[in-house]
Amino acid sequence: MSTELVLLAVLMAAVTYPSRALPLLAPGIERLPPRALLYLRLVGPAVLASIAAVETLVVPTSETSWTIDPGVIAVGVLACVAMVAWRRNLLLGLVAATVTVAALRFMGIG
């Protein structure tokens, strides 16, 4: 393991820990304005979506490049929407989208 990865892990912990520890450190958090509570509720799904975006948009080549195949992305989005509508679970939707796009790319589509 390289030292850059350790530094990255420490940096990620420093950035994500305050949002996770906020309810424990601030017991009166339910008195925050509704807009702030909505923002805090959406931090987790935003992080999950960014992880899924990297997994679906970065094509491993000799040089890392960003590619967007609209057809493959549309199928992934449809898989996510269908799973969220069916199970009412955003995590399952993101997993379904990532697996769908990964499977399409494995088959050489996109």
Buried (B, 14 or more C-beta within 10 A) or exposed (E): EEEEEEEEEEEEEEEEEEEEEEEEEEEEEEEBEEEEEEEBEEEBEEBBBEEBBEBBBEBEEEEEEEEEBEEBBEBBBEBBEBBBEEEEEBBBBBBBBBBBBBEBBEEEEB
